[in-house]
Amino acid sequence: MSNAEREIRLRSSGHTDTGQVRDNNEDNIHLWHQDDQRVLAVVADGMGGAVAGEEASRIAVETVKSDLIAPYIANSRAEWGDDGLSAYLQDTIRHANNNIIEQARKRPELRGMGTTVTLAYVQGRKVIVGHVGDSRAYLVKHTGGGIQQITSDHSFVQALVDGGHLTSEEALGHPMGNVLYRALGQTQDLEIDVYHTQLDAQDRLLLCSDGLTLHLLPEEIAAIALKHDDPAAIIQELVALTNERGGRDNVSVIVVVADGIAGADSAGESTVHASPLSSHENSPPVAIPRENSNMGASEPQAKRSTTTSTQEIVRVSTPDTAGESTPTGESTSAGDEPSSDAPDEPGEGRDHLLPDQ
């Protein structure tokens, strides 16, 4: 690791919450950290019904843990400048996809299950993100107070925005907003987006499921992220506000804060590079009525209380345990981790897949 990378110390925390409507949590997260210099963060948002969604997101996270942490990252094989790192991330996500497809084949009750996955590996300043679905990764800049969406949603509505058929404003609250055309569990021929970016001192990297962005705008996320120095406090306020506004879906958030070491000059502009930028290269499937989807749904559950656009800069007002991987649970903070069923009309919080065409 270079001296420039060692000018940054990483602190991280994660939490997943059932929300105010769901009776179960189909999200799953994992957070691994080592020597305040390396972090692996994973968010997966399952779909396909209570049991199926939970199983799909669990398989995705467990595959990442088994394929990526012990054999690759934890033994320092993941060196920047090694083109194999990007390929290894993609291979891991493809393996997770194949594992989900295989389990659905063996167990008919899981047929149609799928999940998003957004994972980020951070080493010092450098960040690489692997992404499928509509969970998101954001970069919140301390200098200038901007927020940049690193990932691009693989959703029907985002494809319409990218194609110039909808404005970003028209996409907000669109009835097809939660319909995905790409997710793990659909097909073995899976395209995976990989992004590279860089952290400067006091920047925040944030991964979340769409339960957060269903209720909060990017500039609101940025304002809260810059309000607190403690990543756990950032997450607590984000989740609390989400639930206060209805909490219609499960919500998961992981935050990584980059601390600058005294005397290090790290201010600058970060640029997101995608390799490959494969989103929307192929025409997305034509939308079909939800009742023809192969995704299951059940009856609404009563509310329950719980404790606790594309790649553009939005400006807002700025108001350690080495090699530790914490078990799946409700929340985690590093410097700790974690791991409902209601039918949804499109746009009401639960993701749905377009059937294979």
C-alpha positions as CSV (number, residue, x, y, z in Angstrom):
1,M,0.0,0.0,0.0
2,S,1.4,3.4,-1.0
3,N,2.1,6.2,1.5
4,A,-0.7,8.3,-0.1
5,E,-3.2,5.6,0.7
6,R,-2.0,5.4,4.3
7,E,-2.9,9.1,4.8
8,I,-6.5,7.8,5.1
9,R,-7.9,5.8,8.0
10,L,-11.2,4.1,7.5
11,R,-14.1,3.8,10.0
12,S,-17.3,2.0,9.1
13,S,-20.7,0.8,10.4
14,G,-23.7,-1.0,9.0
15,H,-27.3,-1.6,9.9
16,T,-30.3,-3.3,8.4
17,D,-33.9,-2.6,9.6
18,T,-37.2,-4.2,8.9
19,G,-39.0,-0.9,8.5
20,Q,-42.6,0.0,9.5
21,V,-44.6,-2.2,7.2
22,R,-42.8,-5.4,6.4
23,D,-43.0,-8.4,8.8
24,N,-39.6,-9.8,7.7
25,N,-36.3,-8.5,6.4
26,E,-35.3,-9.6,2.9
27,D,-32.2,-7.4,3.0
28,N,-28.8,-8.8,4.0
29,I,-25.6,-7.0,4.6
30,H,-22.0,-7.8,5.5
31,L,-19.1,-5.6,6.7
32,W,-15.5,-6.7,6.9
33,H,-12.6,-4.5,8.0
34,Q,-8.8,-4.8,8.7
35,D,-6.2,-2.5,10.1
36,D,-8.4,0.7,9.5
37,Q,-7.1,0.5,5.9
38,R,-9.3,-2.0,4.2
39,V,-13.1,-2.5,4.2
40,L,-15.4,-4.8,2.2
41,A,-19.1,-3.8,2.4
42,V,-22.0,-5.7,0.8
43,V,-25.7,-4.8,0.5
44,A,-28.2,-7.3,-1.0
45,D,-31.9,-6.7,-1.3
46,G,-33.8,-9.9,-1.9
47,M,-37.1,-10.3,-3.8
48,G,-39.6,-13.1,-4.7
49,G,-41.5,-13.4,-1.4
50,A,-40.6,-13.6,2.2
51,V,-38.7,-16.9,2.3
52,A,-37.3,-16.6,-1.2
53,G,-36.1,-13.0,-0.9
54,E,-34.3,-13.8,2.4
55,E,-32.7,-16.8,0.9
56,A,-31.5,-15.1,-2.3
57,S,-29.9,-12.2,-0.4
58,R,-28.4,-14.6,2.1
59,I,-26.8,-16.7,-0.7
60,A,-25.4,-13.6,-2.3
61,V,-23.7,-12.4,0.8
62,E,-22.5,-15.8,1.9
63,T,-20.9,-16.3,-1.5
64,V,-19.1,-13.0,-1.4
65,K,-17.8,-13.9,2.1
66,S,-16.6,-17.3,1.1
67,D,-15.2,-16.4,-2.3
68,L,-13.7,-13.0,-1.7
69,I,-12.6,-12.4,1.9
70,A,-10.6,-15.4,3.0
71,P,-9.0,-16.5,-0.3
72,Y,-8.4,-13.1,-1.8
73,I,-8.8,-9.9,0.2
74,A,-7.7,-11.1,3.7
75,N,-4.4,-12.6,2.4
76,S,-3.5,-9.3,0.6
77,R,-3.9,-10.7,-2.9
78,A,-6.1,-7.8,-3.8
79,E,-3.5,-5.3,-5.0
80,W,-4.5,-2.1,-6.8
81,G,-3.2,-2.0,-10.3
82,D,-4.0,-5.7,-10.6
83,D,-6.6,-6.0,-13.4
84,G,-7.5,-9.3,-11.7
85,L,-9.3,-7.5,-8.9
86,S,-12.0,-6.3,-11.1
87,A,-12.4,-9.7,-12.7
88,Y,-12.4,-11.4,-9.3
89,L,-15.3,-9.2,-8.1
90,Q,-17.3,-10.0,-11.2
91,D,-16.5,-13.7,-10.9
92,T,-17.7,-13.7,-7.3
93,I,-21.0,-12.0,-8.2
94,R,-21.5,-14.4,-11.1
95,H,-20.9,-17.3,-8.7
96,A,-23.5,-15.9,-6.3
97,N,-25.9,-15.6,-9.2
98,N,-25.3,-19.3,-10.3
99,N,-25.8,-20.4,-6.7
100,I,-29.1,-18.7,-6.5
101,I,-30.3,-20.2,-9.8
102,E,-29.2,-23.6,-8.7
103,Q,-31.0,-23.4,-5.3
104,A,-34.2,-22.2,-7.1
105,R,-33.9,-25.2,-9.4
106,K,-33.6,-27.6,-6.5
107,R,-36.3,-26.1,-4.4
108,P,-39.6,-25.2,-6.2
109,E,-40.8,-23.0,-3.4
110,L,-37.9,-20.7,-4.1
111,R,-38.6,-20.4,-7.9
112,G,-38.5,-16.8,-9.0
113,M,-36.2,-15.6,-6.2
114,G,-33.7,-12.9,-6.9
115,T,-31.6,-10.2,-5.3
116,T,-29.7,-7.1,-5.9
117,V,-26.1,-6.8,-4.8
118,T,-23.8,-3.8,-4.4
119,L,-20.4,-4.4,-2.9
120,A,-17.5,-2.1,-2.3
121,Y,-13.9,-2.9,-1.5
122,V,-12.0,0.1,-0.1
123,Q,-8.2,0.1,0.4
124,G,-7.0,3.4,1.7
125,R,-8.2,6.1,-0.7
126,K,-9.2,3.7,-3.5
127,V,-12.7,2.2,-4.0
128,I,-13.9,-0.4,-6.4
129,V,-17.6,-1.2,-6.6
130,G,-19.4,-4.2,-8.1
131,H,-23.1,-3.7,-8.8
132,V,-26.3,-5.4,-10.1
133,G,-29.8,-4.1,-9.4
134,D,-31.1,-1.0,-7.7
135,S,-29.3,-0.9,-4.4
136,R,-26.9,2.1,-4.6
137,A,-23.4,3.3,-3.7
138,Y,-23.0,7.0,-3.1
139,L,-19.9,9.2,-2.6
140,V,-20.5,12.1,-0.3
141,K,-17.8,14.8,-0.6
142,H,-16.6,16.7,2.4
143,T,-15.1,19.5,0.3
144,G,-18.0,21.3,-1.3
145,G,-20.7,19.1,0.3
146,G,-21.7,17.2,-2.8
147,I,-23.2,13.8,-3.3
148,Q,-22.4,11.6,-6.3
149,Q,-24.4,8.4,-7.2
150,I,-21.6,6.0,-8.1
151,T,-23.9,3.2,-9.4
152,S,-26.7,3.3,-12.0
153,D,-30.0,1.5,-11.2
154,H,-30.9,-1.5,-13.4
155,S,-34.5,-0.5,-13.3
156,F,-37.1,0.0,-16.0
157,V,-37.6,3.6,-15.0
158,Q,-33.9,4.4,-15.0
159,A,-33.7,3.0,-18.5
160,L,-36.4,5.4,-19.6
161,V,-34.5,8.3,-18.0
162,D,-31.2,7.2,-19.7
163,G,-33.1,7.0,-23.0
164,G,-34.5,10.5,-22.7
165,H,-38.1,9.3,-22.3
166,L,-38.4,10.6,-18.7
167,T,-36.8,13.4,-16.8
168,S,-35.3,12.7,-13.4
169,E,-38.1,14.6,-11.8
170,E,-40.7,12.5,-13.7
171,A,-39.0,9.3,-12.5
172,L,-39.6,10.2,-8.8
173,G,-42.6,8.2,-7.6
174,H,-43.1,6.5,-11.0
175,P,-45.4,3.5,-10.7
176,M,-42.8,1.3,-12.3
177,G,-40.0,2.6,-10.2
178,N,-39.2,-0.7,-8.5
179,V,-39.3,-3.0,-11.6
180,L,-35.9,-4.3,-12.4
181,Y,-34.6,-5.7,-15.7
182,R,-31.3,-7.0,-14.2
183,A,-30.8,-8.9,-10.9
184,L,-29.1,-12.0,-9.5
185,G,-31.2,-15.1,-10.1
186,Q,-32.7,-14.2,-13.5
187,T,-30.2,-15.7,-16.0
188,Q,-26.7,-17.2,-16.0
189,D,-25.7,-14.6,-18.6
190,L,-25.4,-11.8,-16.1
191,E,-23.8,-8.4,-16.8
192,I,-22.1,-6.7,-13.9
193,D,-21.1,-3.1,-13.6
194,V,-17.7,-2.2,-12.0
195,Y,-16.9,1.3,-10.9
196,H,-13.6,2.9,-9.6
197,T,-13.4,6.0,-7.5
198,Q,-11.3,7.6,-4.8
199,L,-11.9,8.9,-1.2
200,D,-10.4,12.2,0.1
201,A,-10.1,13.1,3.8
202,Q,-13.5,13.2,5.5
203,D,-15.5,11.9,2.5
204,R,-18.2,9.3,3.1
205,L,-18.9,6.2,1.1
206,L,-22.5,5.0,1.6
207,L,-24.2,1.8,0.4
208,C,-27.9,1.3,0.7
209,S,-30.9,-0.7,-0.3
210,D,-33.8,1.1,-2.1
211,G,-35.7,1.2,1.2
212,L,-33.6,4.3,2.0
213,T,-34.0,6.1,-1.3
214,L,-37.7,5.4,-1.4
215,H,-38.1,8.1,1.3
216,L,-34.9,10.3,1.2
217,L,-33.5,12.5,-1.5
218,P,-29.8,12.4,-2.3
219,E,-29.3,15.9,-0.9
220,E,-30.9,14.8,2.4
221,I,-28.7,11.8,2.6
222,A,-25.6,14.0,2.1
223,A,-26.7,16.5,4.7
224,I,-27.1,13.8,7.3
225,A,-23.9,12.1,6.3
226,L,-21.9,15.3,6.7
227,K,-23.7,16.2,10.0
228,H,-22.1,13.4,12.0
229,D,-18.5,12.2,12.3
230,D,-19.5,8.8,13.7
231,P,-20.7,6.4,10.9
232,A,-23.1,4.7,13.3
233,A,-24.7,8.0,14.1
234,I,-25.1,8.8,10.4
235,I,-26.9,5.4,9.9
236,Q,-29.1,5.9,13.0
237,E,-30.5,9.2,11.8
238,L,-31.0,8.0,8.2
239,V,-32.9,4.9,9.3
240,A,-34.9,6.8,11.9
241,L,-36.0,9.4,9.3
242,T,-36.9,6.7,6.8
243,N,-39.1,5.0,9.3
244,E,-40.6,8.3,10.4
245,R,-41.7,8.8,6.8
246,G,-43.4,5.5,6.6
247,G,-40.6,2.8,6.3
248,R,-42.5,1.1,3.5
249,D,-39.6,-1.3,2.8
250,N,-36.6,-2.9,4.6
251,V,-33.8,-0.4,4.8
252,S,-30.1,-1.2,4.9
253,V,-27.2,1.2,5.1
254,I,-23.4,0.9,5.4
255,V,-21.2,4.0,5.8
256,V,-17.5,4.2,5.5
257,V,-15.8,7.4,6.7
258,A,-12.3,8.3,5.5
259,D,-10.4,10.1,8.2
260,G,-7.4,12.1,7.1
261,I,-4.2,11.7,9.1
262,A,-2.8,15.0,10.5
263,G,-0.6,16.8,8.1
264,A,-1.8,14.9,5.0
265,D,-3.2,17.1,2.2
266,S,-5.9,15.1,0.6
267,A,-8.4,17.5,-0.7
268,G,-9.4,17.1,-4.3
269,E,-12.0,16.1,-6.8
270,S,-12.9,12.4,-7.2
271,T,-14.1,11.0,-10.5
272,V,-16.1,7.8,-11.0
273,H,-14.9,5.5,-13.7
274,A,-17.0,2.6,-14.9
275,S,-15.4,-0.5,-16.3
276,P,-17.3,-1.7,-18.1
277,L,-20.2,0.7,-18.1
278,S,-22.6,-1.9,-19.3
279,S,-25.8,-0.5,-18.0
280,H,-28.5,-0.2,-20.6
281,E,-26.2,-1.3,-23.5
282,N,-29.0,-3.7,-24.4
283,S,-32.6,-2.6,-24.7
284,P,-34.5,-3.5,-21.5
285,P,-37.4,-5.8,-21.8
286,V,-40.8,-4.3,-22.4
287,A,-42.8,-3.8,-19.2
288,I,-45.6,-6.2,-18.6
289,P,-48.5,-6.1,-16.1
290,R,-47.4,-7.1,-12.6
291,E,-49.9,-9.9,-12.4
292,N,-48.0,-11.7,-15.1
293,S,-44.7,-11.5,-13.2
294,N,-43.2,-14.7,-11.7
295,M,-42.5,-12.8,-8.5
296,G,-44.7,-13.9,-5.6
297,A,-46.5,-11.7,-3.0
298,S,-48.6,-12.2,0.1
299,E,-51.1,-10.2,2.0
300,P,-50.2,-7.0,3.8
301,Q,-48.9,-7.1,7.3
302,A,-49.7,-4.7,10.1
303,K,-47.2,-2.0,10.9
304,R,-44.6,-2.7,13.4
305,S,-42.2,-0.5,15.2
306,T,-38.4,-1.0,15.1
307,T,-35.7,0.5,17.1
308,T,-33.3,2.5,16.5
309,S,-29.5,11.5,-10.7
310,T,-27.2,9.3,-12.3
311,Q,-23.7,10.1,-11.4
312,E,-24.2,13.8,-10.8
313,I,-23.0,16.1,-8.1
314,V,-25.7,17.6,-5.9
315,R,-24.6,20.4,-3.6
316,V,-26.0,20.6,-0.1
317,S,-25.3,22.8,3.0
318,T,-22.9,21.2,5.5
319,P,-24.7,21.5,8.8
320,D,-10.5,-1.9,14.7
321,T,-10.2,-4.8,14.8
322,A,-7.8,-6.3,12.2
323,G,-9.4,-8.7,9.8
324,E,-12.7,-8.8,11.7
325,S,-15.9,-9.9,10.0
326,T,-18.9,-9.7,12.2
327,P,-21.8,-12.2,12.0
328,T,-25.0,-11.4,10.3
329,G,-27.4,-9.5,12.5
330,E,-29.2,-6.2,13.0
331,S,-26.3,-3.8,13.0
332,T,-22.5,-3.6,13.0
333,S,-19.8,-1.0,13.5
334,A,-16.2,-1.3,12.5
335,G,-13.6,0.5,14.2
336,D,-19.2,-3.8,14.0
337,E,-22.5,-5.9,11.1
338,P,-25.6,-7.3,10.2
339,S,-27.7,-9.2,7.9
340,S,-42.8,-8.7,5.5
341,D,-44.5,-9.6,3.6
342,A,-46.9,-7.3,1.7
343,P,-47.9,-7.2,-1.9
344,D,-46.7,-4.1,-3.7
345,E,-48.0,-2.2,-6.5
346,P,-45.0,-1.1,-8.6
347,G,-43.5,2.0,-6.9
348,E,-44.6,0.9,-3.4
349,G,-41.2,-0.3,-2.2
350,R,-40.7,-4.0,-3.1
351,D,-38.6,-4.8,-6.1
352,H,-40.0,-6.9,-9.0
353,L,-38.3,-8.6,-11.9
354,L,-39.4,-8.4,-15.5
355,P,-39.7,-12.0,-16.7
356,D,-37.0,-13.1,-19.1
357,Q,-37.8,-12.3,-22.7
